[in-house]
Structures are given as structure tokens and as C-alpha cells.
Amino acid sequence: MQETVSKLYRALVFDERVSLAVLDTTAVVNEAIVRHRLSPVAAAALGRTMTAAAYLAGWLKEPSSSLSVSVDGGGAGGKVCVAADGALHVRGFVGQPCLQLPLRADGKLDVGGFVGREGTLTVIRDDGDGIPFVGTSALVSGEIAEDFSAYFLTSEQRPTAVALGVQIAPQGECIGAGGVFLQPLPGAGEEAVAFCEEQIARFSDLSSAIARDGAQGVLHGFGVADAFGREVRFACRCSRERAASAVLAMGREDAFALLAEQGKIDVHCHYCNTDHTFDENDLRKLFREHA
């Protein structure tokens, strides 16, 4: 059965020579759809990227560790941006959330057309040691899964088989979203690599499998009866306090000039599509307290 919350599961398969991760991110994608009013193709592009970011975040050392992912392919949908942390909180946005595109010839959402194919995938990972890791790879297809597989190989030297999927119902709700990641452990040998390639080929329609059987059904297909699961949530680090700091950074003169021009000051968070609004009373109190 499909999870009511998004989860990341891990296990070892193929005689414990391959690391398996299975994610059901349906709930996270639906939260993104509501917050950003995403079109189906925008939801698919952002949902696939958030799923991959959640997988990457699962390797972070501390809950406060963080990473960001940007996919910039020059497509009609603009850049896809996602942030996550070690507590498996993810959030993200796309440049053109309402954009509609015709379906591909095979009837599937044209994520590659939305994202574009001429550009890069960039990951910035900060584990708190003061030296952030930055990895970049050229896009392969703009379909996200193939692009992350290429990223793991070229930027992290970790061959990884990746399947990602997001299925959107006619009414706009996500009914199945998730990912499968298969990564041979160091020294596992060519047989393990071949196993990963063979197995990932079974998930050309992963979103339907998630919608039908959930992550547990996918795990059972690998012979995994009991895997450790961690909750993945759509959660943003923005707050009114952080927004207030941004207003203070403008300086009193510029802040009140903007207030006079607009009648209010909105500090917008792109990641969760939230406006933190400040009126004249808010500004007077804010600058008085920080005089």
C-alpha cells in the first residue's frame, strides 16, 4: 500500500554487495503542488528532483547538514532548484510552475522539454566541516533520472543506477512518486554493476508501481522484507525572524522608502512560496528594537 507520509528506505541486496534505496515521495510532491500550484509537467520535474535530493540528503552526516540541487537545462520551464538537509526536510521550486506542455509521443509528460537538455546539474553539499563539496555534470536528457546517474558517475565516481517517477492524476493530484537507487559497494565487482543495470531496467514505470504497491512493494521485489525507513517531509527553513533580518539589512531609510512606495514589504521565499509581510507598525517596532 502507498504510504500516507513520504519515506526513504535503505537495505543491502545482492549478497550485501549493493546498496538499495527506495523512496515514496508522493506526499512531498503533493505538498509542492499545493504550495506552488504546479502544472503536471512542472510537478514531475520538481518531484523527481526533490526525490533525488532526499536520497542525497540521506547520506548527510548531521541533521543540520545541508545540500542544494539545481538543474539548469535552458528549457521552457526554467531552472529547477531544491534544498534539503540531514533531517530529510526538502523544499524546492521551478522557474515556470504553471507551464503546460504537450505530452510526448508515448503519452508521458515531457519533463525533458520542460527542463531542457543543454545545461548542467549542480549539487552543493555542506556537512558542516567548512569545506562545501560542489559537483557539476552535463545534462544527459533533462529527464532527471539519467542526469543524476551521470552526475554520480562523473562527479562522485560512484556508479549508481537511478529510476525516478511522478504520476499525476487528471485532477492534478500526485498519485505516485518515488525513486529507486542501486549503488554497488566498493570492491563489489562487475557482477554487482551488471545486477544494478539489469534491475533498474524493471522500473521504466516506477510511479505506477509506487501508486499501486508503495515503496514496500518495490522492496519486496528485491526480496527485502524489513527495511529501515526514515520520514521525508516538505519543510522550509524560512521564518518571520529570518525575513525580519533581511528587512533590517536594507537599512531604515531604504525600508521606509519601499514601504511608502508599496504600502507594505513582502519578503518572499521561493522554496515554499511564502510571503512574510511587514507593515508600518512592524517596521517601526523592528527598527526601534534594533536601534
Secondary structure as UniProt FT lines:
FT   STRAND          6..13
FT   TURN            14..17
FT   STRAND          18..24
FT   HELIX           26..36
FT   HELIX           40..57
FT   TURN            58..59
FT   TURN            63..64
FT   STRAND          66..72
FT   TURN            76..77
FT   STRAND          80..85
FT   TURN            86..87
FT   STRAND          89..94
FT   TURN            97..98
FT   TURN            105..106
FT   HELIX           111..115
FT   STRAND          120..126
FT   STRAND          133..138
FT   HELIX           145..155
FT   STRAND          161..168
FT   TURN            170..171
FT   STRAND          174..184
FT   TURN            186..187
FT   HELIX           190..200
FT   HELIX           201..203
FT   TURN            204..205
FT   HELIX           206..221
FT   TURN            222..223
FT   STRAND          228..234
FT   HELIX           240..250
FT   HELIX           252..262
FT   STRAND          265..269
FT   TURN            270..273
FT   STRAND          274..278
FT   HELIX           280..289
//
